[in-house]
Amino acid sequence: MEGEPTLRLRIFNLNCWAIRYLSKRRQQRVRLIGDTLRQEGFDLVLLQEVWSEQDYSELKVKLAGCYPFSHYFRSGVIGSGLCVFSRFPILDTLLYQYSLNGYPYMLQHGDWFCGKSVGLVGAREQGRSQSPFVFLSLQLHAEYCRDKDAYLPHRLVQAWELAQFIRHTSKAADVVLLGGDLNMHPEDVGIRLLRGWTGLQDAFAEAMHFEGCKNGCTLVPDNCFTDKSELLPFPLGIRIDYILYKAISSFTVKCEELKTTTGQAPGVDIPFSDHEAVMATLHIQRQGQPAGATLGTADPALADVVTEARAEVGAGLRAARRQRYSSGRMAVLALLLLLLQAAAALVTLAGLGVEQPFPKLSFCLLAFLALGVLVLATGLHLFHTMEVKMLHGTEDQMWMVLRALQERP
């Protein structure tokens, strides 16, 4: 295997923004994505936000000739939106759904209902006997408002769980390739935590040749589908879609080229999506000595990142505790109101009172209102109780890692 030739791997990554009935020109764009992928002949395609299984099925049929292997990951109420197309045989798959994913009552955002996850695909090039490659397609919780980012603690928990997932599932692989919409800027604490804890390299930063939007941005003002309000503080655009990679065993990976679309799909007058596609060409070469990175010594920069992330998670934990207390108090007040109404009704039925204090219709409406508040507040209290447990657990894990980092010479 020492003399095996270099494997040239072409990867396509895209957040498709294919929300049924809501996304503009969805069907036309999905057909365009399929036609482009069939013509270009990438080795691996990682797609996010393919919310309709019908869209996936149509893509699967269209791409069967050049991508004979594919998988669609199902989770949540409306699905994860993740799918993978590969020319390599898929050996196995695994879906991990993040423990925290927004709030069910934030209906206008909807992240909670889709059950955002990371999908793992193990694949091996035909004719090679080495360990499999691990491909990861994922999406983290959206930001929505950078100035008042209520979802930052959840996104940090997701980044932490993703890093742990990669560390524990990639030990038997030669190469890990990750593509997805991370909803984080390159210098955000979440992306620094993910890269520092896993050793993943950024294809944009490592590429020998780059072609596309300035700074590799994937949400740009030139895209007619992009929400311009999201880009007000960033006139050139933002980079939130990534291709990351890492060699685990006796392999090296180099990024020869990275490209992005620039507001429109090649050769047509509309974009693939409100996000730009990211396309990377990687060279994978076997070498004599293992290339897997380990945490042999303390990394001051990583320790600082973990400290910063833990502080943000701690702030989220305190906010979750306040919300749990507020919903619990509301549930108790609603229960007391119901008990008072029940007592008044019993007194009236027993004939101990002269008259019912309220007209029957008003009394019934008040009872139904109190019952509704009780059910809603109890549900919120249970949800925030689980949120507190997840945030507290992540904070403890980060503290243990931080202590281990600080104790290493």
C-alpha beads as a LAMMPS data file, in Angstrom:
LAMMPS data file: protein, C-alpha beads

409 atoms
408 bonds

1 atom types
1 bond types

-500.0 500.0 xlo xhi
-500.0 500.0 ylo yhi
-500.0 500.0 zlo zhi

Masses

1 110.0

Atoms # bond

1 1 1 0.000 0.000 0.000
2 1 1 3.039 2.247 0.275
3 1 1 3.063 2.618 -3.486
4 1 1 -0.645 3.369 -3.876
5 1 1 -1.236 6.428 -6.071
6 1 1 -2.527 9.700 -4.722
7 1 1 -6.307 9.828 -4.507
8 1 1 -7.731 13.043 -5.969
9 1 1 -11.049 13.699 -4.258
10 1 1 -13.509 16.337 -5.490
11 1 1 -16.140 17.420 -2.941
12 1 1 -19.297 19.488 -3.370
13 1 1 -21.020 21.008 -0.329
14 1 1 -24.217 23.078 -0.366
15 1 1 -27.010 24.245 1.921
16 1 1 -29.838 23.842 -0.602
17 1 1 -32.518 25.961 1.164
18 1 1 -35.177 23.579 -0.161
19 1 1 -38.115 24.210 2.188
20 1 1 -41.315 22.921 0.660
21 1 1 -43.884 25.667 -0.110
22 1 1 -41.630 28.365 1.389
23 1 1 -38.320 28.480 -0.499
24 1 1 -38.384 30.480 -3.727
25 1 1 -38.110 28.505 -6.983
26 1 1 -37.313 25.376 -5.006
27 1 1 -38.144 22.780 -7.652
28 1 1 -36.282 24.657 -10.369
29 1 1 -33.220 24.995 -8.154
30 1 1 -33.267 21.324 -7.110
31 1 1 -33.376 20.309 -10.789
32 1 1 -30.508 22.702 -11.476
33 1 1 -28.453 21.220 -8.624
34 1 1 -29.050 17.720 -9.986
35 1 1 -28.108 18.699 -13.554
36 1 1 -24.909 20.389 -12.365
37 1 1 -23.844 17.469 -10.205
38 1 1 -24.432 15.035 -13.054
39 1 1 -22.326 17.126 -15.422
40 1 1 -19.464 17.913 -13.021
41 1 1 -18.956 14.392 -11.695
42 1 1 -17.790 15.128 -8.155
43 1 1 -16.641 12.216 -6.018
44 1 1 -18.649 13.227 -2.949
45 1 1 -21.693 15.463 -2.537
46 1 1 -22.819 16.732 0.883
47 1 1 -26.187 18.515 0.936
48 1 1 -28.099 20.218 3.734
49 1 1 -31.672 21.526 3.963
50 1 1 -33.145 19.018 1.537
51 1 1 -36.307 18.971 3.646
52 1 1 -38.487 17.053 1.198
53 1 1 -37.839 13.337 0.698
54 1 1 -39.423 13.721 -2.708
55 1 1 -36.639 16.133 -3.690
56 1 1 -34.077 13.630 -2.442
57 1 1 -35.740 10.791 -4.384
58 1 1 -35.710 12.838 -7.589
59 1 1 -32.039 13.662 -7.085
60 1 1 -31.265 10.024 -6.380
61 1 1 -32.875 8.899 -9.619
62 1 1 -31.202 11.628 -11.648
63 1 1 -27.751 10.988 -10.150
64 1 1 -27.851 7.177 -10.025
65 1 1 -25.490 6.844 -12.988
66 1 1 -22.637 8.929 -11.549
67 1 1 -23.379 8.568 -7.819
68 1 1 -24.535 4.965 -7.307
69 1 1 -24.393 5.272 -3.518
70 1 1 -26.464 7.710 -1.473
71 1 1 -28.172 8.103 1.897
72 1 1 -30.840 10.389 3.386
73 1 1 -30.784 11.029 7.137
74 1 1 -34.160 11.183 8.889
75 1 1 -34.726 12.840 12.258
76 1 1 -37.029 15.216 14.122
77 1 1 -40.514 16.127 12.949
78 1 1 -39.650 17.306 9.439
79 1 1 -36.282 15.567 9.012
80 1 1 -32.639 16.553 9.306
81 1 1 -32.415 17.745 5.705
82 1 1 -29.061 15.969 5.333
83 1 1 -28.172 13.692 2.437
84 1 1 -24.991 12.315 0.868
85 1 1 -24.217 11.169 -2.676
86 1 1 -21.008 9.235 -3.274
87 1 1 -19.227 7.361 -6.014
88 1 1 -17.573 5.286 -3.265
89 1 1 -19.424 2.308 -1.771
90 1 1 -21.086 3.306 1.517
91 1 1 -20.187 0.830 4.248
92 1 1 -22.391 2.156 7.045
93 1 1 -24.163 5.257 8.314
94 1 1 -24.879 6.835 11.677
95 1 1 -27.027 9.799 12.715
96 1 1 -26.459 11.754 15.910
97 1 1 -29.106 14.299 16.901
98 1 1 -27.883 17.143 19.102
99 1 1 -29.253 17.180 22.633
100 1 1 -30.177 20.879 22.379
101 1 1 -31.632 22.470 19.275
102 1 1 -33.487 25.668 20.035
103 1 1 -36.951 26.143 21.531
104 1 1 -40.221 24.510 20.416
105 1 1 -42.163 27.725 21.000
106 1 1 -39.994 29.699 18.545
107 1 1 -42.199 28.612 15.639
108 1 1 -40.874 31.310 13.286
109 1 1 -37.408 29.713 13.417
110 1 1 -38.360 26.055 13.403
111 1 1 -34.920 24.597 14.207
112 1 1 -36.334 22.501 17.055
113 1 1 -38.762 20.702 14.753
114 1 1 -36.162 19.589 12.225
115 1 1 -33.973 17.821 14.766
116 1 1 -30.658 19.133 13.496
117 1 1 -28.012 16.448 13.481
118 1 1 -24.706 15.237 12.149
119 1 1 -24.824 12.381 9.655
120 1 1 -21.828 10.071 9.398
121 1 1 -21.064 7.954 6.335
122 1 1 -18.292 5.377 6.239
123 1 1 -17.030 4.703 2.707
124 1 1 -14.049 3.088 1.015
125 1 1 -12.674 3.492 -2.472
126 1 1 -13.112 0.351 -4.528
127 1 1 -9.966 -1.695 -4.842
128 1 1 -8.336 -0.289 -1.701
129 1 1 -7.923 -2.313 1.447
130 1 1 -7.226 0.435 3.958
131 1 1 -9.601 1.660 6.646
132 1 1 -12.652 3.607 5.466
133 1 1 -12.997 7.305 4.966
134 1 1 -15.469 9.051 7.249
135 1 1 -17.693 11.676 5.629
136 1 1 -19.771 13.986 7.817
137 1 1 -22.644 16.183 6.687
138 1 1 -24.173 18.497 9.265
139 1 1 -25.899 21.713 10.158
140 1 1 -25.828 23.635 13.424
141 1 1 -28.487 25.937 14.848
142 1 1 -28.891 29.204 12.962
143 1 1 -27.821 32.493 14.511
144 1 1 -30.738 34.769 13.453
145 1 1 -29.480 37.785 15.437
146 1 1 -25.763 38.260 16.032
147 1 1 -26.137 41.146 18.501
148 1 1 -28.573 39.231 20.729
149 1 1 -27.816 35.609 19.957
150 1 1 -30.145 33.672 22.243
151 1 1 -29.054 30.408 20.609
152 1 1 -25.305 30.740 21.203
153 1 1 -25.239 28.323 24.199
154 1 1 -27.177 25.733 22.174
155 1 1 -24.855 26.120 19.190
156 1 1 -21.824 25.747 21.456
157 1 1 -23.296 22.565 22.936
158 1 1 -23.806 21.310 19.383
159 1 1 -20.218 22.201 18.422
160 1 1 -18.939 20.434 21.523
161 1 1 -21.037 17.314 20.879
162 1 1 -19.918 17.340 17.247
163 1 1 -16.265 17.500 18.303
164 1 1 -16.773 14.635 20.758
165 1 1 -18.667 12.660 18.106
166 1 1 -15.796 13.064 15.641
167 1 1 -13.147 12.114 18.200
168 1 1 -14.955 8.943 19.251
169 1 1 -16.171 7.723 15.844
170 1 1 -13.132 8.413 13.669
171 1 1 -10.538 6.291 15.461
172 1 1 -10.826 3.438 12.946
173 1 1 -10.769 5.705 9.879
174 1 1 -7.927 6.998 7.753
175 1 1 -9.414 10.334 6.754
176 1 1 -12.262 12.467 8.123
177 1 1 -14.038 14.885 5.792
178 1 1 -16.661 17.276 7.136
179 1 1 -18.918 19.516 5.115
180 1 1 -21.837 21.585 6.241
181 1 1 -23.469 24.803 7.286
182 1 1 -21.975 25.479 10.706
183 1 1 -23.735 28.854 11.101
184 1 1 -20.559 30.257 12.673
185 1 1 -18.034 32.796 11.446
186 1 1 -14.412 31.553 11.155
187 1 1 -13.282 33.324 14.348
188 1 1 -16.324 32.446 16.458
189 1 1 -15.633 30.489 19.621
190 1 1 -17.655 27.502 18.384
191 1 1 -15.622 26.928 15.235
192 1 1 -12.363 27.463 17.143
193 1 1 -13.515 24.924 19.719
194 1 1 -14.436 22.392 17.044
195 1 1 -11.186 22.740 15.129
196 1 1 -8.971 22.927 18.198
197 1 1 -10.474 19.863 19.858
198 1 1 -10.547 17.679 16.725
199 1 1 -7.531 18.913 14.745
200 1 1 -9.647 19.497 11.621
201 1 1 -8.123 21.751 8.969
202 1 1 -10.059 24.394 7.072
203 1 1 -9.940 23.821 3.315
204 1 1 -10.233 27.573 2.647
205 1 1 -7.240 28.384 4.845
206 1 1 -5.137 25.503 3.484
207 1 1 -6.054 25.688 -0.226
208 1 1 -3.165 26.228 -2.626
209 1 1 -5.540 27.897 -5.081
210 1 1 -8.811 29.686 -4.335
211 1 1 -11.475 30.969 -6.708
212 1 1 -14.775 32.523 -5.668
213 1 1 -16.238 35.077 -3.289
214 1 1 -13.823 37.259 -1.364
215 1 1 -12.719 35.669 1.928
216 1 1 -14.577 32.506 0.931
217 1 1 -17.934 34.013 1.933
218 1 1 -20.983 31.799 1.415
219 1 1 -23.713 34.334 2.262
220 1 1 -23.141 37.235 -0.111
221 1 1 -25.131 40.339 -1.142
222 1 1 -24.881 39.399 -4.843
223 1 1 -27.151 36.392 -4.220
224 1 1 -30.767 37.388 -4.967
225 1 1 -32.118 34.909 -2.368
226 1 1 -29.956 36.076 0.539
227 1 1 -31.676 37.961 3.348
228 1 1 -29.876 41.287 3.105
229 1 1 -30.740 42.196 6.709
230 1 1 -28.399 39.414 7.891
231 1 1 -25.510 41.075 6.060
232 1 1 -25.913 44.668 7.285
233 1 1 -22.815 44.491 9.548
234 1 1 -20.940 42.509 6.865
235 1 1 -21.125 44.295 3.482
236 1 1 -18.846 41.740 1.781
237 1 1 -20.753 38.751 3.156
238 1 1 -20.037 36.060 5.734
239 1 1 -18.528 32.580 5.652
240 1 1 -20.587 29.982 7.496
241 1 1 -20.311 26.943 5.153
242 1 1 -17.161 24.855 5.468
243 1 1 -15.251 21.878 4.203
244 1 1 -12.929 20.598 6.940
245 1 1 -10.634 17.595 6.825
246 1 1 -8.149 15.600 8.840
247 1 1 -5.841 12.614 8.329
248 1 1 -6.160 10.129 11.190
249 1 1 -3.676 7.350 10.430
250 1 1 -0.787 7.056 7.973
251 1 1 -2.213 9.460 5.395
252 1 1 -1.734 13.091 4.474
253 1 1 -4.430 15.333 3.042
254 1 1 -3.742 18.507 1.084
255 1 1 -6.231 20.923 -0.413
256 1 1 -5.235 21.634 -4.002
257 1 1 -8.130 23.943 -4.832
258 1 1 -11.214 25.503 -3.269
259 1 1 -14.001 27.215 -5.189
260 1 1 -17.287 28.881 -4.319
261 1 1 -20.109 30.014 -6.529
262 1 1 -20.438 33.793 -6.711
263 1 1 -24.124 34.653 -6.461
264 1 1 -25.288 32.610 -9.445
265 1 1 -24.926 29.003 -10.497
266 1 1 -22.492 28.506 -13.390
267 1 1 -24.112 29.186 -16.756
268 1 1 -27.569 30.248 -15.473
269 1 1 -29.202 33.381 -14.103
270 1 1 -30.252 32.070 -10.668
271 1 1 -28.301 30.733 -7.678
272 1 1 -28.392 27.158 -6.424
273 1 1 -29.580 28.455 -3.054
274 1 1 -29.385 31.424 -0.696
275 1 1 -25.987 29.938 0.264
276 1 1 -23.032 29.603 -2.076
277 1 1 -21.773 26.143 -2.949
278 1 1 -18.296 25.160 -1.697
279 1 1 -16.190 22.868 -3.893
280 1 1 -12.843 21.435 -2.832
281 1 1 -10.247 19.263 -4.517
282 1 1 -8.221 17.229 -2.017
283 1 1 -5.159 15.049 -2.520
284 1 1 -4.963 12.043 -0.195
285 1 1 -1.623 10.253 -0.050
286 1 1 -0.436 7.364 2.082
287 1 1 2.805 7.960 3.982
288 1 1 5.096 5.893 6.172
289 1 1 4.331 7.339 9.599
290 1 1 0.927 7.888 11.187
291 1 1 -0.387 11.422 10.741
292 1 1 -3.103 11.399 13.355
293 1 1 -2.927 14.329 15.750
294 1 1 -3.170 13.730 19.474
295 1 1 -3.223 16.007 22.461
296 1 1 0.164 15.057 23.786
297 1 1 0.975 18.391 25.375
298 1 1 -1.043 21.240 26.760
299 1 1 -2.204 23.750 24.158
300 1 1 -2.633 27.194 25.761
301 1 1 -4.735 28.429 22.831
302 1 1 -7.095 25.449 23.096
303 1 1 -7.366 25.917 26.855
304 1 1 -8.368 29.550 26.285
305 1 1 -10.988 28.512 23.734
306 1 1 -12.468 25.899 26.078
307 1 1 -12.527 28.488 28.877
308 1 1 -14.360 30.980 26.653
309 1 1 -16.842 28.373 25.465
310 1 1 -17.478 27.196 29.020
311 1 1 -18.210 30.768 30.099
312 1 1 -20.804 31.144 27.318
313 1 1 -22.394 27.804 28.217
314 1 1 -22.466 28.898 31.858
315 1 1 -24.290 32.106 30.879
316 1 1 -26.790 30.009 28.950
317 1 1 -27.201 27.746 31.972
318 1 1 -28.077 30.684 34.219
319 1 1 -30.610 31.958 31.661
320 1 1 -32.165 28.483 31.390
321 1 1 -32.488 28.290 35.164
322 1 1 -34.308 31.637 35.200
323 1 1 -36.682 30.439 32.493
324 1 1 -37.278 27.205 34.371
325 1 1 -38.105 29.146 37.535
326 1 1 -40.491 31.509 35.686
327 1 1 -42.371 28.692 33.964
328 1 1 -42.546 26.693 37.198
329 1 1 -43.968 29.668 39.076
330 1 1 -46.534 30.233 36.328
331 1 1 -47.568 26.572 36.517
332 1 1 -48.014 26.815 40.291
333 1 1 -50.156 29.969 39.980
334 1 1 -52.327 28.350 37.305
335 1 1 -52.760 25.273 39.512
336 1 1 -53.779 27.433 42.475
337 1 1 -56.342 29.241 40.322
338 1 1 -57.789 25.919 39.211
339 1 1 -57.991 24.717 42.817
340 1 1 -59.760 27.927 43.860
341 1 1 -62.259 27.497 41.029
342 1 1 -62.823 23.876 41.986
343 1 1 -63.396 24.890 45.598
344 1 1 -65.883 27.590 44.527
345 1 1 -67.718 25.103 42.339
346 1 1 -67.935 22.573 45.170
347 1 1 -69.264 25.205 47.554
348 1 1 -71.921 26.190 45.022
349 1 1 -72.935 22.564 44.392
350 1 1 -73.165 21.892 48.133
351 1 1 -75.556 24.807 48.515
352 1 1 -73.324 26.557 51.004
353 1 1 -73.072 29.672 48.894
354 1 1 -75.890 31.985 47.940
355 1 1 -74.843 32.392 44.325
356 1 1 -71.956 31.490 42.055
357 1 1 -69.565 34.485 42.122
358 1 1 -69.233 34.549 38.285
359 1 1 -71.640 33.818 35.419
360 1 1 -71.275 30.201 34.274
361 1 1 -69.793 31.105 30.865
362 1 1 -67.124 33.348 32.381
363 1 1 -66.405 30.738 35.061
364 1 1 -65.886 28.017 32.410
365 1 1 -63.733 30.243 30.209
366 1 1 -61.544 31.140 33.181
367 1 1 -61.202 27.463 34.050
368 1 1 -60.163 26.564 30.491
369 1 1 -57.675 29.460 30.458
370 1 1 -56.140 28.346 33.740
371 1 1 -55.931 24.750 32.468
372 1 1 -54.250 25.891 29.256
373 1 1 -51.729 27.986 31.159
374 1 1 -51.038 25.048 33.482
375 1 1 -50.372 22.650 30.603
376 1 1 -48.209 25.152 28.695
377 1 1 -46.224 26.256 31.745
378 1 1 -45.672 22.649 32.842
379 1 1 -44.403 21.743 29.369
380 1 1 -42.037 24.709 29.353
381 1 1 -40.830 23.850 32.845
382 1 1 -40.023 20.292 31.762
383 1 1 -38.289 21.514 28.592
384 1 1 -36.136 24.043 30.454
385 1 1 -35.355 21.416 33.095
386 1 1 -33.898 19.219 30.346
387 1 1 -32.101 22.250 28.889
388 1 1 -30.527 22.959 32.294
389 1 1 -29.347 19.350 32.575
390 1 1 -27.771 19.364 29.090
391 1 1 -26.029 22.715 29.615
392 1 1 -24.838 21.684 33.060
393 1 1 -23.513 18.382 31.685
394 1 1 -21.631 20.133 28.888
395 1 1 -20.182 22.654 31.331
396 1 1 -18.896 19.782 33.499
397 1 1 -17.350 18.039 30.491
398 1 1 -15.592 21.222 29.442
399 1 1 -14.282 21.696 32.967
400 1 1 -12.799 18.186 32.978
401 1 1 -11.145 18.768 29.589
402 1 1 -9.830 22.143 30.722
403 1 1 -8.355 20.619 33.864
404 1 1 -6.695 17.854 31.830
405 1 1 -5.228 20.429 29.424
406 1 1 -3.865 22.540 32.252
407 1 1 -2.299 19.520 33.974
408 1 1 -0.381 18.387 30.881
409 1 1 3.246 19.533 30.804

Bonds

1 1 1 2
2 1 2 3
3 1 3 4
4 1 4 5
5 1 5 6
6 1 6 7
7 1 7 8
8 1 8 9
9 1 9 10
10 1 10 11
11 1 11 12
12 1 12 13
13 1 13 14
14 1 14 15
15 1 15 16
16 1 16 17
17 1 17 18
18 1 18 19
19 1 19 20
20 1 20 21
21 1 21 22
22 1 22 23
23 1 23 24
24 1 24 25
25 1 25 26
26 1 26 27
27 1 27 28
28 1 28 29
29 1 29 30
30 1 30 31
31 1 31 32
32 1 32 33
33 1 33 34
34 1 34 35
35 1 35 36
36 1 36 37
37 1 37 38
38 1 38 39
39 1 39 40
40 1 40 41
41 1 41 42
42 1 42 43
43 1 43 44
44 1 44 45
45 1 45 46
46 1 46 47
47 1 47 48
48 1 48 49
49 1 49 50
50 1 50 51
51 1 51 52
52 1 52 53
53 1 53 54
54 1 54 55
55 1 55 56
56 1 56 57
57 1 57 58
58 1 58 59
59 1 59 60
60 1 60 61
61 1 61 62
62 1 62 63
63 1 63 64
64 1 64 65
65 1 65 66
66 1 66 67
67 1 67 68
68 1 68 69
69 1 69 70
70 1 70 71
71 1 71 72
72 1 72 73
73 1 73 74
74 1 74 75
75 1 75 76
76 1 76 77
77 1 77 78
78 1 78 79
79 1 79 80
80 1 80 81
81 1 81 82
82 1 82 83
83 1 83 84
84 1 84 85
85 1 85 86
86 1 86 87
87 1 87 88
88 1 88 89
89 1 89 90
90 1 90 91
91 1 91 92
92 1 92 93
93 1 93 94
94 1 94 95
95 1 95 96
96 1 96 97
97 1 97 98
98 1 98 99
99 1 99 100
100 1 100 101
101 1 101 102
102 1 102 103
103 1 103 104
104 1 104 105
105 1 105 106
106 1 106 107
107 1 107 108
108 1 108 109
109 1 109 110
110 1 110 111
111 1 111 112
112 1 112 113
113 1 113 114
114 1 114 115
115 1 115 116
116 1 116 117
117 1 117 118
118 1 118 119
119 1 119 120
120 1 120 121
121 1 121 122
122 1 122 123
123 1 123 124
124 1 124 125
125 1 125 126
126 1 126 127
127 1 127 128
128 1 128 129
129 1 129 130
130 1 130 131
131 1 131 132
132 1 132 133
133 1 133 134
134 1 134 135
135 1 135 136
136 1 136 137
137 1 137 138
138 1 138 139
139 1 139 140
140 1 140 141
141 1 141 142
142 1 142 143
143 1 143 144
144 1 144 145
145 1 145 146
146 1 146 147
147 1 147 148
148 1 148 149
149 1 149 150
150 1 150 151
151 1 151 152
152 1 152 153
153 1 153 154
154 1 154 155
155 1 155 156
156 1 156 157
157 1 157 158
158 1 158 159
159 1 159 160
160 1 160 161
161 1 161 162
162 1 162 163
163 1 163 164
164 1 164 165
165 1 165 166
166 1 166 167
167 1 167 168
168 1 168 169
169 1 169 170
170 1 170 171
171 1 171 172
172 1 172 173
173 1 173 174
174 1 174 175
175 1 175 176
176 1 176 177
177 1 177 178
178 1 178 179
179 1 179 180
180 1 180 181
181 1 181 182
182 1 182 183
183 1 183 184
184 1 184 185
185 1 185 186
186 1 186 187
187 1 187 188
188 1 188 189
189 1 189 190
190 1 190 191
191 1 191 192
192 1 192 193
193 1 193 194
194 1 194 195
195 1 195 196
196 1 196 197
197 1 197 198
198 1 198 199
199 1 199 200
200 1 200 201
201 1 201 202
202 1 202 203
203 1 203 204
204 1 204 205
205 1 205 206
206 1 206 207
207 1 207 208
208 1 208 209
209 1 209 210
210 1 210 211
211 1 211 212
212 1 212 213
213 1 213 214
214 1 214 215
215 1 215 216
216 1 216 217
217 1 217 218
218 1 218 219
219 1 219 220
220 1 220 221
221 1 221 222
222 1 222 223
223 1 223 224
224 1 224 225
225 1 225 226
226 1 226 227
227 1 227 228
228 1 228 229
229 1 229 230
230 1 230 231
231 1 231 232
232 1 232 233
233 1 233 234
234 1 234 235
235 1 235 236
236 1 236 237
237 1 237 238
238 1 238 239
239 1 239 240
240 1 240 241
241 1 241 242
242 1 242 243
243 1 243 244
244 1 244 245
245 1 245 246
246 1 246 247
247 1 247 248
248 1 248 249
249 1 249 250
250 1 250 251
251 1 251 252
252 1 252 253
253 1 253 254
254 1 254 255
255 1 255 256
256 1 256 257
257 1 257 258
258 1 258 259
259 1 259 260
260 1 260 261
261 1 261 262
262 1 262 263
263 1 263 264
264 1 264 265
265 1 265 266
266 1 266 267
267 1 267 268
268 1 268 269
269 1 269 270
270 1 270 271
271 1 271 272
272 1 272 273
273 1 273 274
274 1 274 275
275 1 275 276
276 1 276 277
277 1 277 278
278 1 278 279
279 1 279 280
280 1 280 281
281 1 281 282
282 1 282 283
283 1 283 284
284 1 284 285
285 1 285 286
286 1 286 287
287 1 287 288
288 1 288 289
289 1 289 290
290 1 290 291
291 1 291 292
292 1 292 293
293 1 293 294
294 1 294 295
295 1 295 296
296 1 296 297
297 1 297 298
298 1 298 299
299 1 299 300
300 1 300 301
301 1 301 302
302 1 302 303
303 1 303 304
304 1 304 305
305 1 305 306
306 1 306 307
307 1 307 308
308 1 308 309
309 1 309 310
310 1 310 311
311 1 311 312
312 1 312 313
313 1 313 314
314 1 314 315
315 1 315 316
316 1 316 317
317 1 317 318
318 1 318 319
319 1 319 320
320 1 320 321
321 1 321 322
322 1 322 323
323 1 323 324
324 1 324 325
325 1 325 326
326 1 326 327
327 1 327 328
328 1 328 329
329 1 329 330
330 1 330 331
331 1 331 332
332 1 332 333
333 1 333 334
334 1 334 335
335 1 335 336
336 1 336 337
337 1 337 338
338 1 338 339
339 1 339 340
340 1 340 341
341 1 341 342
342 1 342 343
343 1 343 344
344 1 344 345
345 1 345 346
346 1 346 347
347 1 347 348
348 1 348 349
349 1 349 350
350 1 350 351
351 1 351 352
352 1 352 353
353 1 353 354
354 1 354 355
355 1 355 356
356 1 356 357
357 1 357 358
358 1 358 359
359 1 359 360
360 1 360 361
361 1 361 362
362 1 362 363
363 1 363 364
364 1 364 365
365 1 365 366
366 1 366 367
367 1 367 368
368 1 368 369
369 1 369 370
370 1 370 371
371 1 371 372
372 1 372 373
373 1 373 374
374 1 374 375
375 1 375 376
376 1 376 377
377 1 377 378
378 1 378 379
379 1 379 380
380 1 380 381
381 1 381 382
382 1 382 383
383 1 383 384
384 1 384 385
385 1 385 386
386 1 386 387
387 1 387 388
388 1 388 389
389 1 389 390
390 1 390 391
391 1 391 392
392 1 392 393
393 1 393 394
394 1 394 395
395 1 395 396
396 1 396 397
397 1 397 398
398 1 398 399
399 1 399 400
400 1 400 401
401 1 401 402
402 1 402 403
403 1 403 404
404 1 404 405
405 1 405 406
406 1 406 407
407 1 407 408
408 1 408 409
